[in-house]
C-alpha cells in the first residue's frame, strides 16, 4: 500500500521533470490485470476536473517470490485482500481521502465469476473473501455494492513489491512506545524511533498479536501511520532532488503494482500525475470505516449511519471530515444544532409560521421547546441573554444558519434562545459543522499524512 500511495504522490510531484522515455518505461513496468468481474465506472482513464475512485488492495498471496517465510501455509492456495483502501482523489486534485476497509467486516458479498470457474458469492462472510473468490474485480464489485460508490480503477501490491519500494526510499522512520517482540511476524524492536527497510518494514505493518489490542483494527491504525511516514519520505526534498533515488523509487513502485488496463497505461497515469501535483501530505486524509465489534469476537459490522457520512462525502466529492463552520464574526462555531434548544415565536402575523419554522428546525436536529405568538409583529429576530454563554453560542450558530444577526437582550428570561419568525423568513437553513468532531469522525479516527504518531 505504501508502494501504491507513494508512487502516485511521487508521479504527481515529479511528472513534469521526468523525460518521456523514463515515463514510458515506468508504465511498462506495471502489470496489467484483466478481470472479468471488473466493470469500470470510467473506461477513459482519469479525466481532468473529475474525481477518481481507486480501490487499493494489498494481497496476502504466498505464491512465487512471496511463498516463503510468512507463516500460515494454509493460504498458499489462495489470496485475500488483507489490506484494502478506497482512495478518492478530488476533482480539483487538491486533496485525497483514503478509507481503510477492515478485512474482517461481516458483509454480504456479490455473486462473482469465480477464479476456478462458475460463480460464487451472494452470502454473508468476511469482506476479504471476495478477493479469494473472484480476484480484485470481485472486491471492487463488493465495495460498489456496499457503498454505492463507483470505482474507476484498482491496484494490487504484494509483499515483495512493498519491500522493494520501501528499500528504494532508503527506509521509513517509525516509532514504538514500547519494546515489541512478535515471533509470527518476525518483529523484534525496542521502544523509540527506527528507520525500517525490507523484511523489518513488512514485519512492522504485518505484526498484530504483540501490538495494540491484537486485532486487525489496531494493525490498520499502524498501517495508516506507516503510510503517512512513507508519503512524507517520498515527497521529501531529499528524495525529489536526488534523480537517481527518485527514479529508483518510481521504478520499484511501478514494478510492484498490478492495475486494471485503464490505469496501467501512460496517458492515464500522466493525466493523473499532472493534475494531482497539489496533493500534499497535509491534504491526504486517512480514516477507517466506522464499525462495531460483533459477538463472535472475530468480525466487525459497519455502523450504517456513520459509514454513510464517508460514502456521501466521496460521492459528492466533499472534504471529510467536513471543515468546521465559521460564524459571521469569522470565529469557529462551537455548538452544533443537536445541542441547541429554541423557543419559536410567530411574529409574521401569518397563521402557522411558527409551526412551519419548527418543523424545519427539527429536521436539522435543533430542539424546539415551545411555539407561541410574539407580542408584536415584525421582522425575523434571534434573541438571547448575553449573560448566558450557552445562549451566546447557540445564537451565533442559529444566526449563521438563518442569516439573521442575533440580538442581545436581558428580556430573554428563559434558559433558551428565542427565534421570532417574521414574514421575511425564507425557511432555509445553512448546514453547520461545529469545531468538535461528529460521531462519525470520532469513530473513523481521521488523520492526515502530515501527522507524526508513535505506535503502541
VEXLO-282242 format. One record per residue: x, y, z of N, C-alpha, C, O in turn; residue in one letter. Coordinates in steps of 0.1 Angstrom, whole numbers, plus 5000, padded with zeros to 4 digits. Layout:
XYZXYZXYZXYZA
...
% end
This chain:
500849885000500050005000500950135000500550234994X
502050125007502950235007503550254993503650364988X
503750144986504250154972503150224963503550314955X
501950194965500850254957500750404959500850484950X
500550444972500350584975501550664973501550774967X
502750614977503950684974504250704959504650814955X
503950604952504250614937503250724931503650794923X
501950724935501050814930501550964934501551054925X
501950974946502351114951503551154943503751264939X
504551064942505751094935505551124920506151214915X
504751044914504451064900503851204898504151284889X
502951244908502351374907503351484909503251584902X
504251464918505251564921506251584911506751694907X
506751464905507851464896507551454882508451454873X
506251454878505851424864506451524855506951484844X
506551654859507051754849508551734847509051784836X
509251674856510651664854511151524849512351504847X
510251434846510651304841510551304826509551344820X
511551264819511651254805510651154800510251054807X
510251174787509251074781509750934781508950844784X
511050914778511550774778511350704792510850594792X
511750774802511650724816510150704820509850594825X
509350794816507950784820507350664813506550594819X
507650644800507050524793507550394799506850304800X
508850394803509450274809508750244823508650124826X
508450344830507750324843506350254841506050164848X
505650304832504250244829504450104824503550024826X
505550084816505749944811505949844822505749724820X
506449894834506749814845505449754852505549654858X
504449834850503149794857502549674851502349674839X
502249574859501549454854500049494852499349554860X
499549444840498149474837497249354841497549244837X
496249384848495249274852493949284844493349394843X
493649174838492349174831491349084840491648964842X
490349144845489449074854488049084849487449194848X
487448964847486048964842485049014851483949054847X
485349034864484449084874484449234875483549304880X
485449304868485649444869484849514858485149494847X
483949594863483149684853483449824857482749884865X
484449884851484850024855483850124852483050124843X
483750214862482850334861483350424850482550494844X
484650424847485250514837486250434829487250384835X
486050424816486950344808487950434800488750384792X
487950564803488750654795489950704803490750784798X
490250644815491350694823490950824830489850874828X
491850874839491550994847491151114838491851134827X
490151184841489651294834489851424842489451434853X
490551524836490751644843489551714848488551724841X
489451744861488351814867487351714873486351754880X
487451584870486551484876487251404887488451374886X
486551374898487151294909487451154904486851104894X
488351094911488850954908488650864920489150904931X
488150754919488050654930488850524926488550464916X
489850494934490750384931490750294943490950334954X
490450164941490550064951491950004952492449944943X
492650024963493949984966493949854974493349854985X
494549754969494549624977495949564979496749564970X
496149524991497449454995497149304995496349265004X
497649234986497449084985498349014995499449044996X
497748905002498548825011499048695005499348605012X
499048694991499448574985500848524989501748614991X
501048394990502348344994502948274981503948204983X
502348294970502848224958504148294952504348414955X
504848224944506048274938507048334948507448264957X
507548454945508648514953508148534968508948554977X
506848534970506248564983505948444991505348455002X
506348324986505748204992506448155005505948065012X
507648215008508348165019508448265031508548385029X
508348205043508648275055507548365061507848445070X
506348355056505348445061504248375069503148425071X
504548255073503548185081502248145075502048175063X
501448075082500148035077500147975064499648025054X
500747855063500847785050499447755044499347725032X
498447755052497047725047496647815036495647785028X
497247935035496748035025497548025012497448115004X
498447925011499247914999498347894986498747934975X
497247834988496347804977495647934971495247934960X
495448034980494648144975495248274980496448284984X
494548384979494948514983493748604987492748594981X
493948674998492948765002493448915002494748935002X
492549005002492949145002493049185017492149245022X
494149145024494149175038494249325041494049365053X
494649405032494649545033493949605021494249585010X
492849685024492049745013491749885017491349915028X
492149975008491850115010491150174998491550154986X
490050245000489350314990489950454989489750534998X
490650484978491250614976490450704967490150674956X
490050814973489350914965490251034963490751094972X
490451074950491151194947490151294941489451274932X
490151414947489151514944489251564930490351554923X
488151614925488051664911489051774908489651784897X
489251864918490251964916491651924920492552004919X
491851804923493251744926493951814937495151814938X
493151874947493851934958493951854970494651884980X
493151734971493151654983492851514979492351484968X
493151424989492851284987492351225000492651275011X
491451134999490751075011490850925010490450865000X
491550865019491850715019491150645030491450675042X
490150565027489350495037489750345038489550275028X
490250305050490550165052489350085055488450125062X
489249965048488049875050488649755057489449675052X
488149735070488649615078488449485070487349465065X
489449405070489349275063488249185069487649105062X
488049205082487049115089485649175090484849135098X
485349275081484049325081483049215076483249155066X
481949195084480949095081479949165071479249255075X
480049115058479249185048478649075039479048955039X
477649115031477049025021477849055008477749165002X
478548955003479348964991478448954978477448884979X
478849014967478149004955478448864949479348794953X
477648824939477948704932478948744921478748834913X
480148664921481148694911481548574903481248464907X
482248604892482848494884483948444893484948514896X
483948314896485048254904486248224896486248194885X
487448244903488648224896488848074891489548054882X
488147984898488247844894487147804885487047684882X
486347894880485247864871483847874878483847854890X
482847904871481547914877481348044884482048144881X
480448054893480248174901480248144916480048024920X
480448244924480448224939480048354945480148454939X
479648354958479348474965477848474967477148374966X
477348594971475948614973475548574988474348554990X
476448564996476248525010477048615020477948685015X
476748605033477448685043478748615047478748495051X
479748695047481048645051482048755053481548875052X
483248735056484248845057484548905044484548845033X
484749045045484949115032486149065024486049065012X
487249025031488448995023488348865015489148825008X
487248785017486948665010486648694995486848614986X
486248814992485848854978487048834969486948784958X
488248874974489448864966489748724963490148684952X
489548634973489848494971488848434961489148344953X
487648474962486548424953486748454938486748374930X
486948584936487048634922488048734919487848814909X
489148744927490148844924489848984927488749004933X
490649074923490449214926489149274921488549364927X
488649224909487449274904486249244913485249314913X
486249124920485249094929485249184941484149224947X
486449224946486549314957485949454953485249514961X
486249494941485749614936484249614935483549704939X
483649504930482249484929481649484943480549544945X
482249424953481749434967481749574972480749614978X
482749644970482849784975481749874968481049954975X
481549854955480549934948479149894954478249984955X
478949764956477549724961477349774976476249814979X
478449774984478249804998478149955000477550005010X
478850034992478950184994478150264985477850384988X
477750214973477150294963478050384955477650474948X
479350364957480350444951480850374938481150254939X
481050444927481550394915483050394916483650494919X
483650274913485150264913485650274899485250204890X
486650364897487150384884488250294880488450244869X
489150264890490350174888490650094901490150124911X
491550004899492049924911493549904909494049894897X
494249884920495649854920495949754931495249754942X
496849654928497149554938498649554940499449574930X
499149534952500549524955500749404965499849374973X
501849334964502049214972503249244982503849354982X
503649144990504749155000506049204993506649294998X
506449144982507749174976507749324971508649394973X
506649364965506549494960506649604971507249704969X
506049564982506049654994507549674998507949785000X
508249565000509649575005510549654995511349734999X
510349634982511249694972511049844972512049914970X
509849894973509650034973510150104985510650214985X
510050034997510550095009512050095009512650185014X
512649995003514149995002514550104993515650164995X
513850124982514150234973514150374979514850464976X
513250384989513150504997514250515007514350625014X
515050415008516150405018515550405032516150455042X
514350335033513750315046512750425050512750535045X
511950395060510950485065511050485080511250385087X
510950605086511050615101509750585108508750635104X
509850495118508650455126509050475140510150505144X
508050475149508250495163507350395171506250375167X
507950345182507250255191507250315205508250365209X
506150295212506050345225506650245235507050275247X
506750115231507350015240508049905231507849905219X
508849825238509549715231508549615226507449595232X
508849565214507849475208508649345203509649355196X
508049235206508549105200507349025195506548985203X
507348995182506248925176506948815168507348845156X
507048695173507748585166507048555152507748525143X
505748555152505048515140505248615129505348585117X
505348745132505548855122507048875120507448955111X
507848815129509348835128509748975131510549035124X
509149035141509449165145509949175159509349115169X
511149225161511849245174512449385174513549405169X
511749475181512249615181512149675195511149645202X
513049765198513049835210512149955209511850005198X
511650015220510950135220511750245214512950245215X
511050345208511750455202511650465187510850395182X
512450545181512350575167513350475159514450445164X
512950425148513750335140513450365125512350415121X
514450355117514350355102514250215097515250135099X
513150165092512950025088512950015073512550095066X
513549895069513549865055513149715053512949645063X
512949675040512749535037511849455046510749495049X
512449345051511649255059511249315072510149285077X
512049405078511649465091510449555089509649565097X
510449635077509349715074508049635072507049675077X
508249525065507049435063506549385076505349375078X
507449345085507149285098506349395106505449365113X
506849515105506149625113504749645109503849665118X
504449645096503049665092502149545093500949545093X
502849425093502049295094501849255109500849175111X
502649295118502549245132501149285137500649385135X
500649185145499349215150499249175165498649245173X
499749055168499448995182500249065193499849065204X
501349135190502149195200502049345200502749405209X
501249395192501049545191499549575193498749505188X
499249695199497949735201497149635209497649575218X
495849615205494949515212495049375205494249295209X
495949355196496049225189495049205178495049095172X
494249305175493249295164493749345151494749415150X
493049315140493349375127493149525127493749595119X
492149565135491849715136493049795141493449895135X
493749745151494949825156496049815145496849905144X
496049705138497049695127496749795116497649855110X
495449825113495049925104495650065108496150135100X
495450095121495950225126497450235124497850335119X
498150125126499650135125499950145110500950215107X
499250075101499550085087499250225082500050275073X
498250295087498050425083499150525087499550615080X
499650495100500750575104502050555096502750645092X
502250425092503350395083503250455069504150505064X
502050445064501750505051502050655051502650715042X
501650715062501850865063503350895063503850985057X
504150815071505550835071506150805058507150875054X
505650705050506250675037505950785027506850825019X
504750845028504450955019505251075022505751145013X
505451105035506351215039507751195034508351295029X
508251075035509651045030509651055015510551115009X
508651005008508651004994508551144988509151174977X
507951234995507751374990508751474996508651594994X
509751415004510751505010511651565000511851504989X
512251675003513151734994514351644990514851644979X
514851565000515951484997515751384986516651354979X
514551324986514151234975513951304962514451254951X
513251414962512851474950514051544943513951564930X
515051584950516151644944517351554941518451594937X
517051424943518151324941517651234929516851144931X
517951274916517451204905517651054905516650974901X
518751004910518950854910518050784919517450684916X
517850844932516950784941515450794937514650704938X
515150914931513750934926513450834916512350774916X
514350804906514050704896513950564902513150484897X
514850544912514850414918513550384925512950274924X
513050494932511750474939510550454929509750364931X
510550534919509550524909509550384902508550334898X
510750344899510950214892510450104901509650014897X
510850104914510449994923508950004925508249904926X
508350124926506950144928506150094917505150024919X
506550124905505850084893505949934891504949864887X
507049874894507249724893506449654903506049534901X
506049714914505349654925503849644922503049584930X
503349714912501949734910501349644900501949614889X
500149604902499249534892497949624891497349644902X
497649664879496549764878495649714867495949634858X
494449774867493449754856493949814843494749914844X
493549774831494049824819493949974817494750044811X
492850034823492550174821493550264828493750384824X
494150214839495050294847496550264843497450354845X
496850144839498150094837498650134823499350054816X
498450254818498950304806499350444807498850524815X
500350484799501050614801500150734801500250814811X
499250754792498450874792497550894804497451004809X
497050774809496250784821497050824833496650914841X
498150764835499050804847499550944845499651014855X
499850984833500351114831499351224835499651324841X
498051194830496951284833496751294848496551404854X
496751184855496551174869497751254876497451334885X
498951224872500151284878500151444877500251514887X
499951484865499951634862498851704869499051824873X
497751644871496551714878496551694893495751754899X
497451604898497451584912498651644919498951604931X
499351734913500651784918500451864931501351884938X
499151914933498951994945498651914958498551964968X
498551774956498151694968499451674976500351604973X
499451734988500551724997500151635009498951605011X
501151595017500751505029499651565038498851495042X
499651695040498651755048497251755042496251775048X
497251725028495951715021495451575019494451555012X
496251475025495851335023495251295037496051285047X
493951255037493351215050493051065050492551015040X
493451005061493150855063492050845073491950925082X
491250745071490150715080489850565079490250505069X
489150515089488650375088487150365089486550445096X
486550285082485050275082484550255096485050165103X
483650345101483150325115482550185116481750145108X
482850125127482349985129482049955144482450035153X
481449845146481349795160481749645160481549575150X
482249595171482649455172481449365173480549395180X
481549255166480449155167480649055179481749045184X
479648995183479748895195480648785192481048715202X
480848745179481748635177483248655180484048565180X
483548785183484948815187485948815175487048845177X
485448785163486348785152486048875140486848895131X
484748925140484349005129483849145134483549155146X
483649235125483149365128482049395118481949345107X
481049485122480049535114480049685113480349755122X
479849735101479849875099478649945106477649885107X
478850065110477750145116477150225105477750325100X
476050185099475450245087475450395087475850455077X
474750455097474550595097475850675097475950785090X
476950625103478250695104479050665091479750745086X
479050535087479750505074479150575062479950615053X
477850595063477250665051477750815050477750865039X
478250875061478751005060480051005051480251095043X
480850905053482050895045481750865030482250935021X
480750775028480450745014479750865007480050884995X
478950935014478351055009479351165005479251224994X
480351185014481351285011482151244998482451324990X
482451114996483151064984482251084972482751134962X
480951044973480151054961479851204957479751234945X
479851294967479651434964480951514963480951634961X
482051444964483351504962483551614972484051724968X
483251594985483351694995484451655005484651535007X
485051755011486151725021485551645033484351665037X
486351555038485851485050487051465059488151425055X
486951485073485751535079485451675073486351755069X
484151715073483751845068484451955077484451945089X
485052055070485652165078484752235087483552255083X
485152275099484352345108483852475102484452535094X
482652515107481952635101482352755110482352745122X
482752865103482952995110481653075110480953075100X
481453145121480253225122480453355114481453375108X
479453445115479553575108480753655113481253745106X
481153635125482353705131483653645127484753705130X
483653545119484853475114485453375124486453315120X
484853365135485353265145484553135144483453135140X
485253025147484552895146483352885155483252935166X
482352815150481152785158481352665166481952565161X
481052675179481352565188480152475192480352375199X
478952525189477752455193477052405180476852475171X
476752275180476052215168474552225170474152245182X
473752205160472352215161471752115171470752155178X
472352005173471751905182471951945197471451875206X
472652055199472952105213472052225216472152275227X
471252275207470552395208469052385210468452315202X
468552445220467052445222466552585220467152685223X
465352595214464852725209463352735213462552645212X
462952855217461552895218461252975205461853075202X
460252925198459852985185458653065187457653025192X
458653195182457553285182457153325168458053355160X
455853335166455353385153455253535154454353595160X
456153605146456053755145455653795132455753915128X
455153705123454853735109453353785107453053845098X
452453745117451053775115450353675106449153685104X
451153575102450553475093450453345101451353305108X
449253285100448953165108449853055103450053025092X
450452975113451252855110452752885108453452785106X
453153005109454553035106455452975117456552915113X
455052975129455952915140455952765138457052705140X
454852705135454852565133455752525121456452425121X
455652595110456452565098457952585101458752495097X
458352685108459752705112460252595121461352555121X
459352555130459652445140459952315133460952245136X
459152285123459452165115460752165108461552075108X
461052285102462352305096463552285105464552215103X
463452345117464452345127464652195132465852155134X
463552135134463651995139464351905129465051815133X
464051925116464651845106466151855106466851765103X
466651975110468152005111468651975125469852005128X
467951905133468351855146468351955157468851935168X
467752075155467552175166466352115174465552045169X
466352155187465252115196464352235198464752345203X
463052225194462052335196461352305209460652205211X
461552395219460952375232459452425232458652355238X
459152535226457852585226457552665213458452715206X
456252685210455752765199454752865205453852825213X
454752985201453853085206453753205196454553215187X
452853295199452853425191453653525198453653535210X
454453605190455153715196454253825200453053835195X
454653905209453854015214453554125204452454185203X
454554135195454354235184454854175171455654085171X
454254215160454754175147455954245142456154365146X
456754185134457954255129458854155122458454045119X
460054205118461054115110461554005119461454005131X
462153905113462653795120463853835129464553925126X
463953775140464953805150465353685159464553595161X
466653685163467153585172467553665185468453745184X
466853635196467053705208467853615218467453495220X
468853665225469553585235469953675247470153795245X
470253605258470653675270472253685270472853575271X
472853795269474353805268475053755281476253735281X
474253745292474853705304475053545305475653495314X
474453475295474453335295475353285283474953295271X
476553235286477553195275476953095266477153095254X
476052995271475452895262474552965252474452915241X
473753065257472853135247473653215237473253225225X
474753265241475653345231476053255220475953285208X
476553135224477053045213475852985205475952965193X
474752955212473552905204473053005194472752975183X
473053135198472653245189473553255178473153285167X
474853245180475853255169475553145159475653175147X
475353025163475052915154473752935146473752925134X
472652965153471452985146471453105137470853115127X
472253215142472353325133473053295120472653345110X
474153215121474753175108473853085099473753115087X
473052995106472252905098471052985091470652945080X
470553085098469453165092469853285084469053345077X
471053335087471453465081470953585088471053695083X
470453565100469853675109470953705119471453625126X
471153835121472153885131471453875145470453945147X
471953795154471353785167471353915175472254005173X
470353935184470254055192470354015207469653935212X
471254085214471454055228470454145236470354265233X
469754075245468754145253468554075266468453955267X
468454155277468254095290466754055292466354005302X
465954085282464454055282464253905281463153855284X
465253835276465153685275465353625289466453615294X
464253585295464353535309464453375308464853315318X
464053315297464053175296465553125295466453205292X
465752995297467152945296467452915281468552865278X
466452935272466652905258466553035250465953135254X
467253035239467153155230465753155223465053055223X
465453275218464153295211464353325197465153415193X
463553255188463653275174462253335170461253265170X
462253465166460953525162460953515147461753575140X
459953445142459753425127458953535121457753545124X
459553615113458853725106458453685092458753575088X
457753775086457253745072458453745062458253695051X
459553795066460753795058461553665058462453655050X
461253575067462053445068461853365056460653335052X
462953305050462853235037462753085039462753005030X
462753035052462552895055463652815049463452705044X
464952865050466052785045467152805056467252905063X
467952695058468952695069470252645063470252545055X
471352715066472652665062473152555071472852565083X
473852455066474352345074475452405083476252495079X
475552345095476552395104477452275109476852165112X
478752285108479652185114480452255125481252335122X
480152215138480852275149482352225149482752135143X
483152295158484552255158484752125164485752055161X
483852075173484051935178483751835168482851855159X
484451715168484151615157482751555159482251545170X
482251515147480951445147481151305152482251255152X
480051235156480251095159480951005149481750915152X
480651035136481250955125482750985125483550895123X
483151115127484551145127485251085138486451045137X
484651085150485251015162485450865159486550815163X
484450805153484550665150485550625140486250525141X
485750715130486650685118488050725121488950685114X
488350795132489650835136490450895125491550845121X
490051005118490751055107492151115111492251165122X
493051105102494451165104494951205090494451145080X
495851295090496451335077497851275076498451235086X
498351265064499651205062500751295068501951255068X
500451425071501451515077501551485092502551535098X
500651415098500751385113501751275116501851175109X
502551305126503551205131503051145144502751205153X
502951005144502450935155503450825159504250785152X
503250785172504150675177503250555180502250575188X
503450445175502650325177502750265191503850265197X
501650205195501650145209501349995207501349925217X
% end
